[in-house]
Amino acid sequence: MYIYDEIDQALVDERVAQFRDQTQRFLTGQLSEDNFRPLRLQNGLYIQKHAPMLRVAIPYGLLASRQLRKLSGIASKYDRGYGHFSTRQNIQFNWPALERVPDILAELATVQMHAIQTSGNCIRNITTDQFAGVAPDEVTNPLVWAELMRQWSTFHPEFAFLPRKFKIAISGSLQDRAAVLVHDIGLLAVIGETGETGFRVIVGGGLGRTPMVGHVINEFVAWPHLLTYLEAILRVYNRHGRRDNKYKARIKILVKDRTPAVFAQEVQAEWEHLRDGTSTVTAEELERIRGRFTRPAYRTLPGTDAYIDTMRAGQPAFARWLERNVHAHRVPGYSCVTLSLKKTGVPPGDVTAEQMQGIADLADEYSFGELRVTHEQNLVFADVETRRLHSLWQAVRELGLATPNIGLLTNIISCPGGDFCSLANAVSIPVADAITRRFDDLDYLYDIGEIDVNISGCINACGHHHVGHIGILGVDKAGEEWYQITVGGRQGNDAKIGRIIGRSVARNEVAEVVSRLIDVYLERRDEAHERFIDVVDRLGLEPFKERVYAHLD
């Protein structure tokens, strides 16, 4: 866990005082709505359909138990008793009173948290792999690099008013679990020919109105030059990115228009003026940041545990949880555990204040007082002793967070949609609920196997529907809610944008459409291990389209 130094704390405290004054002036009529809007957005405060919404930063998804307890207290004291974890590894409160937001920010500051740069045309929360630092396939620990970039980007005057919002993701592992190919900038850690750590740089990815997979513009940037190279990218974007049309303002449009090759040349030319400048990373600076992270005091343990093997053999429910929710750890005798926030009947990503308290207690008992937020809207205990998995499973079951569905159809990613968001064309949560109830049979889920279902209530794609194996997008047709269906999308090393299968469908038909798609898959797969996405690649869209629209017609 990164621990603030005096500079970090001073910056956050000063921002709280500043925003308190700005809010007071707005409430007394001294600031107009137009003047207040950019100020509140810089502090993560939106005005949604029913009430303000506060988005709290969780840098690179890492949380301490004391911080989660504070979030629980805020949910109880200032909101309606719950919070929503988003696909940006942040948490959102949907019902705070505007005049109380400065008080919330003040409370957050006491546990080294804030809402800075969770909105606005700036560099947003930098995201990474939920198994960062403990993954067996890791090349380098991305948490240190994410923190380096956080400090570099926070309040950076040159990048405070970019043409549009800007998102960076970094993966330190061979297997990309941070969706780096669909970010404005994606970074993949690689080892150079001389054994030096560096980064493959991908630019121009993104979802939303114009979904694109990013382009590699540099195969290897040595670690001392990471920040100067990022500055070169952002300078080219700041100089040439459009500000006359917000729908064409993202860097992906600039890269497409100029072509990736030309954009890479422009970045290279800009980098020549920056590469040995003040943003060059030194070993001393890297060590300073690394030294601010606490480290788990791992014990020497055997790699396997006979008791867990016995419990697995005798308890099928526990065995399923081990299969889907427990993941490998680089240290023998430890495991990573995902807490599923996708229980039937609960909006994806929602957690009650009481659950937060319970999770914090379990983090202290089982995982060195830390947990992670995933971009798939779940939580992770990254450092659990394998021999204690059974007792943790029992405790997590009592909290309602042990659904063994990670990687399965009901592990749905969903934005809040039209129930809350003023931008949404359609609801997302009731659609997710209908699908989850339709497939609320673990035996059937396990037979279907690995599949990602993602839902967005509008074209902004906060639910990442473009990269779902099945993607569902809410659209407006003459004031009515309809849903466009895509198949074949994916994230990871082979990221791909899904393709639309046909005309949009009514809300009450979405769960049936998903069921029909699954029927085609189960009938046409070669073997039980062939995944849905593999069958789509092999057969194309036509068999799926025929089945869906034969039913609807």
C-alpha positions as CSV (number, residue, x, y, z in Angstrom):
1,M,0.0,0.0,0.0
2,Y,1.4,3.4,-0.9
3,I,1.7,5.7,2.1
4,Y,1.4,9.5,1.6
5,D,4.4,11.7,2.4
6,E,3.9,15.3,3.7
7,I,3.7,16.7,0.1
8,D,0.9,14.2,-0.9
9,Q,-1.1,15.1,2.3
10,A,-0.6,18.8,1.9
11,L,-1.9,18.8,-1.7
12,V,-5.0,16.9,-0.8
13,D,-5.7,19.0,2.3
14,E,-5.3,22.2,0.3
15,R,-7.6,21.0,-2.4
16,V,-10.3,20.2,0.2
17,A,-10.1,23.8,1.6
18,Q,-10.1,25.2,-1.9
19,F,-13.2,23.3,-3.0
20,R,-15.0,24.1,0.2
21,D,-14.6,27.8,-0.6
22,Q,-15.7,27.3,-4.2
23,T,-18.8,25.3,-3.1
24,Q,-19.8,28.0,-0.6
25,R,-19.5,30.7,-3.2
26,F,-21.6,28.7,-5.6
27,L,-24.3,28.1,-3.0
28,T,-24.4,31.8,-2.1
29,G,-24.7,32.9,-5.7
30,Q,-21.2,34.3,-6.1
31,L,-20.3,31.7,-8.7
32,S,-22.5,30.9,-11.7
33,E,-23.3,27.3,-12.7
34,D,-21.0,27.7,-15.8
35,N,-18.1,28.8,-13.6
36,F,-18.7,26.2,-11.0
37,R,-19.0,23.3,-13.4
38,P,-15.3,22.8,-14.2
39,L,-14.4,23.3,-10.6
40,R,-16.8,20.5,-9.4
41,L,-15.7,18.2,-12.2
42,Q,-12.1,18.6,-11.2
43,N,-13.2,17.3,-7.8
44,G,-15.1,14.3,-9.2
45,L,-18.6,15.8,-8.6
46,Y,-21.2,15.2,-11.3
47,I,-24.9,16.3,-11.5
48,Q,-26.7,13.1,-12.5
49,K,-30.4,12.4,-13.2
50,H,-31.6,12.5,-9.6
51,A,-28.8,13.9,-7.5
52,P,-25.1,14.8,-7.4
53,M,-22.7,11.9,-7.9
54,L,-19.3,11.9,-6.3
55,R,-16.6,9.7,-7.9
56,V,-13.8,8.9,-5.4
57,A,-10.3,8.0,-6.7
58,I,-8.8,4.6,-5.8
59,P,-5.4,5.0,-7.5
60,Y,-4.6,1.8,-9.5
61,G,-7.4,0.0,-7.5
62,L,-5.4,-0.4,-4.3
63,L,-7.3,0.1,-1.0
64,A,-6.4,-0.3,2.7
65,S,-8.9,-1.6,5.1
66,R,-9.0,1.7,7.0
67,Q,-9.9,3.4,3.7
68,L,-12.7,1.0,3.0
69,R,-14.1,1.6,6.5
70,K,-14.1,5.3,5.8
71,L,-15.9,4.7,2.5
72,S,-18.4,2.6,4.5
73,G,-18.9,5.5,7.0
74,I,-19.4,7.9,4.1
75,A,-22.0,5.7,2.5
76,S,-23.9,5.5,5.8
77,K,-23.6,9.2,6.8
78,Y,-23.8,11.0,3.5
79,D,-25.4,8.6,1.1
80,R,-28.0,5.8,1.1
81,G,-25.9,3.1,2.6
82,Y,-24.0,1.7,-0.4
83,G,-21.3,2.6,-3.0
84,H,-20.8,1.5,-6.6
85,F,-17.4,0.3,-7.8
86,S,-16.8,1.4,-11.4
87,T,-14.8,0.0,-14.3
88,R,-12.1,2.7,-13.7
89,Q,-11.3,1.0,-10.3
90,N,-13.0,3.9,-8.5
91,I,-16.0,4.1,-6.2
92,Q,-19.1,6.3,-6.8
93,F,-21.6,7.7,-4.4
94,N,-24.9,8.4,-6.1
95,W,-26.9,10.4,-3.5
96,P,-24.6,13.0,-1.7
97,A,-26.0,16.5,-1.0
98,L,-24.0,19.1,-2.8
99,E,-23.4,21.2,0.3
100,R,-22.0,18.1,2.1
101,V,-19.5,17.1,-0.5
102,P,-16.6,19.3,1.0
103,D,-17.2,17.4,4.3
104,I,-16.9,14.1,2.5
105,L,-13.7,15.2,0.8
106,A,-12.3,16.3,4.2
107,E,-13.1,12.9,5.7
108,L,-11.4,11.2,2.7
109,A,-8.3,13.2,3.3
110,T,-7.9,11.8,6.8
111,V,-7.3,8.4,5.2
112,Q,-5.2,9.5,2.3
113,M,-8.0,9.6,-0.3
114,H,-9.5,12.2,-2.6
115,A,-11.6,12.7,-5.7
116,I,-9.0,14.7,-7.7
117,Q,-9.0,14.2,-11.5
118,T,-11.8,11.6,-11.5
119,S,-13.5,13.8,-14.1
120,G,-12.8,16.6,-16.5
121,N,-10.5,16.8,-19.5
122,C,-7.4,15.6,-17.7
123,I,-5.5,12.4,-17.0
124,R,-7.9,10.2,-15.1
125,N,-7.2,7.5,-12.6
126,I,-4.4,5.2,-13.9
127,T,-5.5,1.6,-13.9
128,T,-3.7,-1.7,-13.8
129,D,-3.9,-5.4,-13.2
130,Q,-5.8,-6.4,-10.1
131,F,-3.0,-9.0,-9.4
132,A,-0.2,-6.4,-9.7
133,G,2.8,-7.3,-7.6
134,V,1.7,-10.9,-7.0
135,A,1.0,-12.4,-10.4
136,P,3.3,-15.3,-11.3
137,D,3.7,-14.0,-14.9
138,E,4.8,-10.5,-13.9
139,V,7.7,-8.8,-15.7
140,T,7.7,-5.9,-13.3
141,N,5.5,-4.6,-10.5
142,P,3.2,-2.0,-12.2
143,L,2.1,-0.4,-9.0
144,V,5.3,1.5,-8.6
145,W,5.0,2.8,-12.2
146,A,1.4,3.6,-11.8
147,E,2.2,5.7,-8.7
148,L,5.1,7.4,-10.5
149,M,2.6,8.4,-13.2
150,R,0.0,9.5,-10.7
151,Q,2.5,11.9,-9.1
152,W,3.6,13.1,-12.5
153,S,0.1,13.7,-13.8
154,T,-1.7,15.1,-10.7
155,F,-2.1,18.9,-11.1
156,H,0.3,18.9,-14.1
157,P,-0.5,22.3,-15.5
158,E,0.2,21.4,-19.1
159,F,-2.3,18.6,-19.0
160,A,-5.1,20.0,-16.9
161,F,-7.2,21.1,-19.9
162,L,-6.7,18.5,-22.6
163,P,-9.0,18.4,-25.6
164,R,-10.8,15.5,-23.9
165,K,-10.6,13.1,-21.0
166,F,-7.5,10.9,-21.0
167,K,-7.1,7.4,-19.7
168,I,-3.9,5.4,-19.2
169,A,-3.6,1.7,-18.3
170,I,-0.4,-0.3,-17.5
171,S,0.2,-4.0,-17.3
172,G,3.3,-5.5,-15.8
173,S,2.5,-9.1,-16.9
174,L,2.8,-11.3,-19.9
175,Q,-1.0,-11.7,-19.9
176,D,-2.8,-8.3,-20.2
177,R,-5.4,-8.1,-17.5
178,A,-5.7,-4.3,-17.6
179,A,-7.2,-3.9,-21.1
180,V,-4.3,-1.7,-22.2
181,L,-5.2,-2.0,-25.9
182,V,-8.4,0.0,-25.5
183,H,-7.0,3.0,-23.6
184,D,-5.8,6.4,-24.8
185,I,-2.3,5.1,-23.8
186,G,-1.6,1.5,-22.9
187,L,1.7,0.4,-21.5
188,L,3.0,-3.2,-21.5
189,A,6.1,-4.0,-19.5
190,V,8.7,-5.8,-21.6
191,I,12.4,-6.8,-21.1
192,G,14.8,-5.4,-23.7
193,E,17.7,-7.2,-25.4
194,T,20.1,-6.1,-22.7
195,G,17.8,-7.3,-19.9
196,E,16.6,-3.8,-19.1
197,T,12.9,-3.2,-18.2
198,G,11.0,-1.0,-20.6
199,F,7.5,-0.5,-22.0
200,R,5.7,-1.2,-25.2
201,V,3.6,1.9,-25.9
202,I,0.2,1.7,-27.4
203,V,-1.8,4.8,-28.4
204,G,-5.2,5.5,-29.7
205,G,-7.3,2.8,-28.2
206,G,-10.7,3.5,-26.7
207,L,-14.4,2.6,-26.7
208,G,-17.3,5.1,-26.7
209,R,-18.8,6.5,-29.9
210,T,-15.8,5.4,-32.1
211,P,-14.4,2.2,-30.6
212,M,-10.8,1.3,-31.6
213,V,-8.0,-0.9,-30.7
214,G,-4.8,1.0,-30.1
215,H,-1.6,1.1,-32.2
216,V,1.9,0.3,-31.0
217,I,4.0,3.4,-31.7
218,N,7.1,2.3,-29.8
219,E,8.1,-1.3,-29.1
220,F,10.5,-0.4,-26.3
221,V,10.9,2.7,-24.2
222,A,13.5,2.2,-21.5
223,W,12.2,2.9,-18.0
224,P,14.2,6.1,-17.4
225,H,12.4,7.7,-20.4
226,L,8.8,6.6,-19.7
227,L,7.6,10.0,-18.5
228,T,9.3,12.1,-21.1
229,Y,7.9,9.8,-23.8
230,L,4.4,10.2,-22.3
231,E,4.9,13.9,-22.2
232,A,5.8,13.9,-25.9
233,I,2.5,12.0,-26.7
234,L,0.4,14.4,-24.7
235,R,2.1,17.5,-26.2
236,V,1.3,16.3,-29.7
237,Y,-2.3,15.6,-28.6
238,N,-2.6,18.9,-26.9
239,R,-1.3,20.7,-29.9
240,H,-3.3,19.0,-32.6
241,G,-6.3,17.4,-30.8
242,R,-9.7,18.9,-31.8
243,R,-11.5,21.2,-29.4
244,D,-14.3,22.2,-31.7
245,N,-16.2,18.9,-31.5
246,K,-16.1,16.7,-28.3
247,Y,-17.1,13.7,-30.3
248,K,-13.9,13.9,-32.3
249,A,-11.6,15.2,-29.5
250,R,-10.2,11.9,-28.2
251,I,-6.6,11.0,-29.1
252,K,-7.9,7.9,-31.0
253,I,-9.4,10.2,-33.6
254,L,-6.2,12.2,-34.0
255,V,-4.1,9.0,-34.4
256,K,-6.5,7.7,-37.0
257,D,-6.6,11.0,-39.0
258,R,-2.9,11.5,-39.0
259,T,-2.2,7.7,-39.3
260,P,-0.3,5.8,-36.6
261,A,2.9,6.1,-38.5
262,V,2.8,9.9,-38.8
263,F,1.7,10.3,-35.2
264,A,4.6,8.1,-34.1
265,Q,7.0,10.3,-36.1
266,E,5.6,13.5,-34.5
267,V,5.9,12.0,-31.0
268,Q,9.5,10.9,-31.8
269,A,10.4,14.4,-32.9
270,E,8.8,16.0,-29.8
271,W,10.6,13.4,-27.6
272,E,14.0,14.4,-28.9
273,H,13.5,17.7,-27.1
274,L,12.4,16.1,-23.9
275,R,14.1,12.7,-23.4
276,D,16.9,13.9,-21.1
277,G,14.9,16.6,-19.5
278,T,13.6,17.1,-16.0
279,S,11.0,14.3,-16.2
280,T,13.7,11.7,-16.8
281,V,13.2,9.0,-14.1
282,T,16.2,8.3,-11.9
283,A,16.9,5.2,-9.9
284,E,16.7,7.4,-6.8
285,E,13.2,8.6,-7.6
286,L,12.0,5.1,-8.4
287,E,13.4,3.9,-5.1
288,R,11.8,6.8,-3.2
289,I,8.4,5.8,-4.6
290,R,9.0,2.1,-4.0
291,G,10.0,2.9,-0.4
292,R,6.6,4.5,0.2
293,F,4.8,1.1,-0.4
294,T,4.3,-1.2,2.5
295,R,5.2,-4.8,1.8
296,P,3.4,-8.0,3.1
297,A,5.4,-10.0,5.6
298,Y,5.0,-13.3,3.8
299,R,5.6,-16.5,5.8
300,T,7.5,-19.6,4.5
301,L,4.7,-22.0,3.7
302,P,4.3,-25.2,1.6
303,G,3.0,-24.7,-1.9
304,T,0.0,-27.1,-1.3
305,D,-2.2,-27.9,1.6
306,A,-3.8,-31.3,2.4
307,Y,-6.6,-29.8,4.4
308,I,-7.7,-27.6,1.4
309,D,-7.5,-30.6,-0.9
310,T,-9.7,-32.6,1.5
311,M,-12.3,-29.8,1.7
312,R,-12.3,-29.5,-2.1
313,A,-13.1,-33.2,-2.5
314,G,-15.8,-33.2,0.1
315,Q,-17.6,-29.9,-0.6
316,P,-18.6,-29.2,-4.2
317,A,-19.6,-25.6,-3.4
318,F,-16.2,-24.9,-2.0
319,A,-14.6,-26.6,-5.0
320,R,-16.4,-24.4,-7.4
321,W,-15.4,-21.3,-5.6
322,L,-11.7,-22.5,-5.6
323,E,-12.0,-23.1,-9.4
324,R,-13.5,-19.7,-10.3
325,N,-12.6,-17.2,-7.6
326,V,-9.1,-18.3,-6.4
327,H,-6.0,-17.4,-8.5
328,A,-2.3,-18.2,-8.5
329,H,0.2,-16.2,-6.4
330,R,3.9,-15.8,-7.0
331,V,4.7,-16.7,-3.4
332,P,4.3,-20.4,-2.5
333,G,1.6,-21.0,0.0
334,Y,-0.5,-17.9,-0.9
335,S,-3.4,-17.3,-3.2
336,C,-5.4,-14.4,-4.6
337,V,-9.1,-14.4,-4.0
338,T,-11.8,-12.5,-5.9
339,L,-14.9,-11.4,-4.0
340,S,-17.8,-11.5,-6.5
341,L,-20.0,-8.4,-6.5
342,K,-22.3,-10.1,-9.0
343,K,-24.8,-11.9,-6.8
344,T,-28.2,-12.4,-8.4
345,G,-30.5,-9.5,-7.5
346,V,-27.7,-7.0,-6.8
347,P,-26.6,-4.3,-9.3
348,P,-23.1,-5.2,-10.6
349,G,-20.4,-3.4,-8.6
350,D,-22.7,-2.3,-5.7
351,V,-21.6,-2.9,-2.1
352,T,-23.5,-2.0,1.1
353,A,-21.9,-0.1,4.0
354,E,-22.3,-3.2,6.1
355,Q,-20.5,-5.3,3.5
356,M,-17.7,-2.8,3.3
357,Q,-17.1,-3.1,7.1
358,G,-17.1,-6.8,6.9
359,I,-14.7,-6.9,3.9
360,A,-12.4,-4.5,5.8
361,D,-12.4,-6.9,8.8
362,L,-11.6,-9.8,6.5
363,A,-8.8,-7.9,4.8
364,D,-7.2,-7.3,8.2
365,E,-7.5,-11.0,9.1
366,Y,-6.6,-12.6,5.8
367,S,-4.8,-10.2,3.5
368,F,-2.5,-7.9,5.4
369,G,-5.1,-5.2,5.6
370,E,-5.3,-4.6,1.8
371,L,-7.6,-5.3,-1.1
372,R,-7.9,-4.4,-4.8
373,V,-10.7,-3.1,-7.0
374,T,-10.9,-4.7,-10.4
375,H,-11.9,-3.1,-13.7
376,E,-14.5,-5.8,-13.9
377,Q,-16.2,-4.4,-10.8
378,N,-15.2,-7.0,-8.2
379,L,-12.8,-6.9,-5.3
380,V,-9.6,-9.0,-4.6
381,F,-7.7,-10.1,-1.5
382,A,-4.3,-10.5,-3.1
383,D,-2.3,-12.2,-0.3
384,V,-4.3,-15.0,1.3
385,E,-2.6,-18.0,2.9
386,T,-3.8,-21.0,0.9
387,R,-4.4,-23.1,4.0
388,R,-6.9,-20.5,5.2
389,L,-9.0,-20.5,2.0
390,H,-11.8,-22.6,3.5
391,S,-12.4,-20.4,6.5
392,L,-12.3,-17.3,4.3
393,W,-14.8,-18.8,1.9
394,Q,-17.2,-19.4,4.9
395,A,-16.8,-15.8,6.0
396,V,-17.3,-14.4,2.5
397,R,-20.4,-16.5,2.0
398,E,-21.9,-14.9,5.1
399,L,-21.4,-11.5,3.4
400,G,-23.0,-12.6,0.2
401,L,-19.8,-12.2,-1.8
402,A,-18.9,-15.8,-2.6
403,T,-20.8,-16.4,-5.9
404,P,-18.4,-18.7,-7.9
405,N,-19.0,-16.9,-11.2
406,I,-15.7,-15.1,-12.1
407,G,-15.2,-15.5,-15.8
408,L,-18.7,-16.8,-16.3
409,L,-21.8,-15.3,-17.9
410,T,-23.3,-13.8,-14.8
411,N,-20.1,-11.9,-13.9
412,I,-21.6,-9.0,-15.9
413,I,-19.9,-5.7,-16.3
414,S,-22.5,-2.9,-16.2
415,C,-22.7,0.9,-15.9
416,P,-25.4,2.4,-13.7
417,G,-27.3,3.3,-16.8
418,G,-30.6,5.2,-17.0
419,D,-31.5,4.6,-13.4
420,F,-28.9,7.2,-12.4
421,C,-26.9,8.6,-15.3
422,S,-28.3,11.7,-17.1
423,L,-26.4,10.7,-20.3
424,A,-27.9,7.2,-20.6
425,N,-30.4,6.3,-23.3
426,A,-31.6,3.2,-21.5
427,V,-31.3,1.3,-18.2
428,S,-28.5,-1.2,-17.6
429,I,-29.1,-2.6,-14.1
430,P,-32.6,-4.2,-14.8
431,V,-31.2,-5.7,-18.0
432,A,-28.2,-7.2,-16.1
433,D,-30.7,-8.5,-13.5
434,A,-32.9,-10.2,-16.1
435,I,-29.9,-11.9,-17.7
436,T,-28.5,-13.0,-14.3
437,R,-31.9,-14.5,-13.3
438,R,-32.2,-16.2,-16.6
439,F,-28.9,-18.0,-16.1
440,D,-29.1,-18.4,-12.3
441,D,-28.1,-22.1,-12.4
442,L,-24.5,-22.9,-11.6
443,D,-24.5,-26.2,-13.4
444,Y,-25.7,-24.5,-16.6
445,L,-23.2,-21.7,-16.1
446,Y,-20.3,-24.1,-15.8
447,D,-21.4,-26.0,-18.9
448,I,-21.4,-22.7,-20.8
449,G,-17.9,-21.9,-19.6
450,E,-16.0,-18.7,-20.0
451,I,-17.9,-15.8,-21.5
452,D,-18.0,-12.0,-20.8
453,V,-21.2,-10.1,-21.0
454,N,-20.9,-6.3,-20.8
455,I,-23.7,-3.7,-20.8
456,S,-23.7,0.0,-21.4
457,G,-26.6,2.4,-21.1
458,C,-25.3,4.7,-23.8
459,I,-22.6,5.1,-26.4
460,N,-20.1,6.4,-23.9
461,A,-19.5,2.7,-23.1
462,C,-18.8,2.9,-19.4
463,G,-19.8,-0.8,-19.3
464,H,-17.2,-1.6,-22.0
465,H,-19.8,-3.4,-24.1
466,H,-17.6,-3.2,-27.2
467,V,-15.1,-5.7,-25.7
468,G,-17.7,-8.1,-24.3
469,H,-18.0,-11.5,-25.9
470,I,-21.6,-10.4,-25.9
471,G,-22.0,-6.7,-25.7
472,I,-25.3,-4.9,-25.0
473,L,-25.8,-1.2,-25.8
474,G,-28.8,0.9,-24.8
475,V,-30.0,3.1,-27.7
476,D,-32.9,5.6,-28.0
477,K,-35.5,5.1,-30.7
478,A,-38.2,7.8,-30.7
479,G,-38.0,8.1,-26.9
480,E,-38.1,4.4,-26.2
481,E,-35.4,2.1,-24.8
482,W,-33.9,-0.4,-27.3
483,Y,-30.7,-2.5,-27.2
484,Q,-28.1,-3.2,-29.8
485,I,-26.3,-6.5,-29.5
486,T,-22.7,-7.2,-30.5
487,V,-20.7,-10.4,-30.4
488,G,-17.0,-11.3,-30.7
489,G,-15.5,-8.5,-28.7
490,R,-12.7,-9.2,-26.2
491,Q,-10.0,-7.5,-24.1
492,G,-6.5,-8.7,-23.3
493,N,-3.6,-9.5,-25.5
494,D,-5.8,-10.1,-28.6
495,A,-8.3,-7.3,-27.9
496,K,-11.0,-6.9,-30.6
497,I,-14.1,-4.8,-31.0
498,G,-17.4,-6.7,-31.2
499,R,-19.6,-6.7,-34.3
500,I,-23.3,-5.8,-34.4
501,I,-25.5,-8.8,-35.2
502,G,-28.5,-6.8,-36.5
503,R,-31.2,-4.4,-35.6
504,S,-31.8,-3.4,-32.0
505,V,-34.2,-5.3,-29.7
506,A,-36.7,-4.3,-27.0
507,R,-35.7,-4.4,-23.4
508,N,-37.9,-7.4,-22.6
509,E,-36.2,-9.4,-25.4
510,V,-32.6,-9.0,-24.3
511,A,-32.4,-11.9,-22.0
512,E,-34.0,-14.2,-24.6
513,V,-31.5,-12.9,-27.2
514,V,-28.6,-13.8,-25.0
515,S,-30.2,-17.2,-24.4
516,R,-30.5,-17.8,-28.2
517,L,-26.8,-16.8,-28.7
518,I,-25.8,-19.3,-26.0
519,D,-27.9,-22.0,-27.6
520,V,-26.1,-21.6,-30.9
521,Y,-22.8,-21.8,-29.1
522,L,-23.6,-25.0,-27.2
523,E,-25.0,-26.7,-30.3
524,R,-22.0,-25.8,-32.5
525,R,-19.0,-26.0,-30.3
526,D,-16.6,-28.8,-31.3
527,E,-15.6,-29.8,-27.8
528,A,-16.6,-28.8,-24.2
529,H,-13.4,-26.7,-23.9
530,E,-14.1,-24.5,-27.0
531,R,-15.1,-21.1,-25.7
532,F,-17.9,-19.0,-27.0
533,I,-15.5,-16.5,-28.4
534,D,-13.7,-19.2,-30.3
535,V,-16.9,-20.5,-31.9
536,V,-17.8,-16.9,-33.0
537,D,-14.4,-16.6,-34.6
538,R,-14.8,-19.9,-36.3
539,L,-18.4,-19.6,-37.5
540,G,-18.7,-15.8,-38.0
541,L,-21.9,-13.9,-37.1
542,E,-24.4,-15.5,-39.5
543,P,-25.5,-18.6,-37.4
544,F,-26.0,-16.4,-34.3
545,K,-27.9,-13.7,-36.3
546,E,-30.2,-16.3,-37.9
547,R,-31.2,-17.8,-34.6
548,V,-31.8,-14.5,-32.9
549,Y,-33.9,-12.9,-35.6
550,A,-35.8,-16.0,-36.6
551,H,-37.1,-16.0,-33.0
552,L,-37.9,-12.3,-33.0
553,D,-39.5,-12.3,-36.5
